[in-house]
Amino acid sequence: MFEPEVMFEPGLFITAEIRVKAEVDLGEAKQAIAAFCQGMNSEPGCSMAVAHQDNSDPRRFILWERYDDEAAFQQHFNAAHTQHFIQLGITELVQAFETNLMNQGDTQ
């Protein structure tokens, strides 16, 4: 379940840009992306998964995810909802970034 306060706790943060394929109905894709995020939010070790739709390009989505650690992120790929979403083949991964929360005292 999404817990906003964890956005400020250390962990592994993933930002992924995905694009809905041109031949895919956008409404159906949005439903699938929402279900995918709902599934991720139920994973042990995943405390945040939200999708943002680009205002100027409705087929472009940014996913923000937070995992407790690398092991939780790796287990995400074995989850049934992840495998189902991949098998749908409705999106393509444009790019993804793994980041860590910067400590406010980090200056180097």
KACORDA-V480972 format. One record per helix or strand. SS is the DSSP state (a for helix, b for strand). FROM is the first residue (numbers start at 1). TO is the last residue. Records with the same first field share a line. If there is no record, write none. Layout:
BEGIN
SS->FROM-TO ; FROM-TO
END
This chain:
BEGIN
a->4-8 ; 26-41 ; 70-76 ; 80-88
b->12-20 ; 46-53 ; 60-67 ; 91-100
END
